[in-house]
Amino acid sequence: MNAVASRQKSAVQGHVEMHDVFIRFKVNGTAIEAVDGVSIHVQPGEFVSLIGPSGCGKSSLLNVAAGFVQPSSGEALLDGVRIERPGSDRGVVFQQYSLFPWMTVRKNVEFGLKIKGVSANEREKRARTLLGLAGLLHFENHYPDQLSGGMKQRVGIVRALSTSPQVLLMDEPFGALDSQTRVVMQEILTNMWQRLRISVLFITHDIDEAIFLSDRIYVMTARPGRVKSEIVVPLPRPRTPEMTATPEFAAMVKAIKGLIREESLAAMGGELKEGGLAGLSTEMGPQGVEGIV
């Protein structure tokens, strides 16, 4: 295959599709319906986020895409092939820092390549290239306990990318970070994504984060999770921090916050009504209702 044909082939890889997916669990003998007939897709090279109230099935859907969980009904496909098990064509990043503490940063990144039988020279070359993109090359011989939380998560992202997956699946990867580090990590991730153009399915509770990173956002309902709204993010790329101060960004935050607030109230079982919330807001300071949603 020549270079042009190879680029054309890679350009159509990473298409994730979920069709009418239902996910049901049993907890202490009680059937729990987590996801109810969700259909979503991620086009090749697209950055898509799922956002919604806690317990709405976001992580369950990501686990289906990863092959960790099989849907009760419906199907998930990657490039037209049914997803039935985990595979190196999908890289996964969780909130927890799942690094091997006895390995250096570079050896952590090389681990998946070593399992695949890649030569030592090639492993080092790929690892150092990706660490350079993430601003971590100077720390390649450090151990995880010598790194900050944000640096550990950058190593985790680089390790997930090292085997050249078609899709990157990310479940609240910045949820454990402080707000300042989180903003920096968002910039680093969007810069890396713009260089690599890999398909990304991203789970978050943070509305600003979802807007800043994504091409499209699926807003989910309270459990059982359904797609409440699909929102195209019109902001141009490359994304810059200054965009978060624009009226367009603020309008998107307000609209999505309203959708999620409705679902957060539904997730509470409808026990808190508008009148009760209005009374509570005066006791909670300037955040008002938003502080408890």
C-alpha positions in Angstrom: 0.0 0.0 0.0 1.5 3.4 -1.0 1.7 6.4 1.4 -1.4 8.1 -0.1 -3.5 5.0 0.1 -2.3 4.5 3.7 -3.4 8.0 4.7 -6.8 7.5 3.0 -7.2 4.2 4.9 -6.3 5.8 8.3 -8.6 8.8 7.6 -11.7 6.6 7.7 -10.7 4.6 10.9 -12.1 5.3 14.3 -15.8 5.4 13.5 -17.7 4.5 16.7 -21.4 3.7 16.5 -23.9 2.6 19.1 -27.3 1.6 18.0 -30.3 1.3 20.4 -28.1 0.3 23.3 -29.8 -0.9 26.5 -27.7 -1.7 29.6 -29.3 -3.5 32.6 -27.6 -4.7 35.8 -28.7 -6.7 38.8 -27.9 -5.3 42.2 -28.8 -7.5 45.2 -31.4 -9.3 43.0 -32.9 -6.0 41.8 -32.8 -5.2 38.1 -31.4 -1.8 37.4 -31.8 -0.2 34.0 -28.8 2.0 33.5 -29.1 2.9 29.8 -32.3 3.0 27.7 -32.0 2.8 23.9 -29.1 5.1 23.4 -27.8 5.7 19.8 -24.7 7.8 19.4 -21.7 8.0 17.0 -18.2 9.4 16.8 -17.0 10.2 13.3 -13.3 9.4 12.5 -11.1 12.1 14.0 -14.0 13.7 15.9 -14.0 14.7 19.6 -17.3 13.8 21.2 -18.3 14.3 24.9 -21.0 12.7 27.0 -22.3 14.8 29.9 -25.2 14.3 32.3 -26.2 13.8 35.9 -24.4 11.2 38.1 -25.7 7.7 37.5 -27.0 8.3 34.0 -25.0 5.6 32.3 -22.1 7.6 30.8 -19.4 5.4 32.1 -21.4 2.3 31.2 -21.6 3.4 27.6 -17.8 4.0 27.5 -17.3 0.6 28.9 -19.4 -0.8 26.1 -17.2 1.0 23.6 -14.1 -0.3 25.3 -15.4 -3.9 25.2 -15.4 -4.3 29.0 -19.2 -4.6 29.1 -21.6 -6.1 26.6 -25.0 -4.3 26.1 -28.1 -6.1 27.2 -29.4 -5.3 23.7 -28.4 -3.2 20.8 -24.9 -3.1 19.5 -21.7 -1.1 19.4 -19.5 -1.0 16.3 -16.0 0.2 15.5 -15.4 0.8 11.8 -18.4 -1.5 11.1 -17.2 -4.4 13.3 -19.1 -5.3 16.4 -17.2 -4.6 19.6 -17.1 -7.8 21.7 -13.9 -7.5 23.7 -11.2 -5.0 24.6 -8.5 -4.4 21.9 -5.5 -2.3 21.1 -7.5 -0.4 18.6 -9.0 1.5 21.6 -7.0 3.3 24.2 -8.7 3.9 27.6 -7.9 6.6 30.2 -9.6 6.5 33.6 -9.7 9.1 36.4 -7.3 7.0 38.5 -3.6 7.1 37.6 -3.1 3.5 36.5 0.7 3.6 36.2 3.2 1.0 37.2 5.1 2.6 40.2 8.2 0.4 39.6 8.6 1.6 36.0 10.0 4.9 34.8 7.8 7.2 32.8 9.2 6.0 29.5 9.0 2.3 30.4 5.3 2.9 31.4 4.6 4.3 28.0 6.5 1.5 26.2 4.7 -1.2 28.1 1.9 -1.8 25.6 4.3 -1.7 22.7 6.5 -4.3 24.4 3.5 -6.6 24.8 2.8 -6.2 21.1 6.4 -7.3 20.3 7.6 -3.9 19.0 11.4 -3.7 19.0 13.2 -1.8 21.8 14.5 0.9 19.4 11.0 1.5 17.9 9.4 1.5 21.4 11.8 4.2 22.6 11.3 6.3 19.5 7.5 6.2 19.7 7.5 6.8 23.5 9.9 9.8 23.3 7.9 11.4 20.4 4.7 11.2 22.4 6.3 12.4 25.6 7.6 15.3 23.7 4.1 16.2 22.5 2.9 16.1 26.1 5.8 18.2 27.4 7.2 15.3 29.4 10.3 14.3 27.6 12.6 15.8 30.4 10.8 13.4 32.9 11.2 10.2 30.9 13.5 8.6 33.5 11.4 9.7 36.5 9.1 7.4 38.5 5.4 8.0 39.0 5.7 9.0 42.6 8.1 11.8 41.6 5.3 13.4 39.4 2.4 15.7 40.1 -1.2 14.5 39.5 -1.4 16.3 36.2 1.9 14.9 35.0 0.8 11.4 36.0 -2.4 11.8 33.9 -0.4 13.1 31.0 1.7 9.9 31.2 -1.5 7.9 31.2 -2.8 9.6 28.1 0.5 9.1 26.3 0.6 5.4 27.3 -2.9 5.0 25.9 -1.8 6.6 22.6 1.4 4.7 22.3 -0.1 1.7 20.5 -1.7 4.0 17.9 -5.3 3.2 18.7 -8.1 4.3 16.4 -10.2 5.6 19.3 -9.3 7.2 22.7 -11.9 6.6 25.4 -11.6 8.9 28.4 -13.7 8.6 31.6 -13.4 11.7 33.7 -9.6 11.9 33.2 -9.2 15.2 34.9 -11.8 14.8 37.7 -9.2 14.4 40.5 -7.2 17.4 39.5 -7.5 20.9 41.0 -9.2 23.5 38.8 -6.0 25.3 37.6 -4.3 22.0 36.6 -7.5 20.8 35.0 -7.5 23.9 32.7 -3.9 23.3 31.7 -4.6 19.6 31.0 -7.5 20.6 28.8 -5.2 22.8 26.7 -2.6 20.0 26.5 -5.2 17.4 25.4 -6.8 19.6 22.7 -3.3 20.5 21.4 -2.4 16.8 21.2 -5.7 15.9 19.6 -5.3 18.6 17.0 -1.9 17.1 16.1 -3.0 13.4 16.1 -6.7 13.8 15.0 -7.7 10.6 16.8 -11.3 9.8 17.5 -12.2 10.6 21.1 -15.2 9.7 23.3 -14.9 11.8 26.5 -16.9 11.5 29.7 -17.2 14.5 32.0 -19.4 16.3 34.5 -17.8 19.7 33.7 -19.8 21.7 31.2 -17.0 24.2 30.4 -14.6 21.3 29.8 -17.0 19.6 27.4 -17.5 22.7 25.3 -13.9 23.7 25.2 -12.8 20.2 24.0 -15.6 18.9 21.9 -16.9 19.0 18.3 -20.2 17.6 19.6 -21.8 17.0 23.0 -24.5 14.4 23.9 -26.4 15.6 27.0 -28.0 12.6 28.8 -31.1 12.2 30.9 -31.3 10.9 34.5 -31.3 7.1 34.8 -32.2 5.3 32.8 -29.9 7.2 30.6 -31.2 8.4 27.2 -29.9 11.1 24.9 -31.7 14.3 25.8 -29.9 16.6 23.3 -27.1 16.5 20.8 -25.3 19.8 20.6 -22.8 20.8 17.9 -20.0 23.1 19.3 -19.6 25.9 16.7 -16.3 27.3 18.2 -13.5 27.4 15.6 -10.3 25.4 16.1 -7.7 25.7 17.4 -9.3 26.3 20.7 -7.8 28.9 23.0 -8.5 29.8 26.6 -9.8 33.3 25.5 -12.8 31.6 23.9 -14.2 30.7 27.3 -14.8 34.4 27.9 -16.9 35.0 24.7 -20.7 35.5 24.7 -21.0 32.4 22.5 -19.3 30.2 25.0 -21.4 31.6 27.9 -24.6 31.0 26.0 -23.6 27.3 25.4 -22.8 26.9 29.1 -26.2 28.4 30.1 -28.1 26.2 27.7 -26.4 22.9 28.8 -26.6 23.9 32.4 -30.3 24.2 32.1 -30.6 20.8 30.4 -28.6 19.1 33.1 -30.3 20.9 35.9 -33.6 19.5 34.8 -32.1 16.0 34.8 -30.4 16.5 38.1 -33.7 17.3 39.7 -35.2 14.2 38.0 -32.4 12.1 39.4 -33.3 13.3 42.9 -36.8 11.7 42.4 -38.6 15.0 42.0 -38.5 15.6 45.7 -37.1 19.1 45.4 -39.6 21.4 43.6 -39.0 24.9 42.3 -40.4 26.6 45.4 -38.2 24.6 47.7 -35.1 25.3 45.7 -35.9 29.0 45.6 -36.0 29.0 49.4 -32.8 27.1 49.7 -30.9 29.4 47.3 -31.1 32.3 49.7 -29.3 30.2 52.3 -26.6 29.0 50.0 -25.0 32.2 48.9 -24.5 33.5 45.4 -24.3 30.0 43.8 -27.9 29.4 44.7 -29.4 26.4 43.1 -26.4 25.7 40.9 -24.4 24.9 44.0 -26.4 21.8 44.8 -26.9 20.5 41.2 
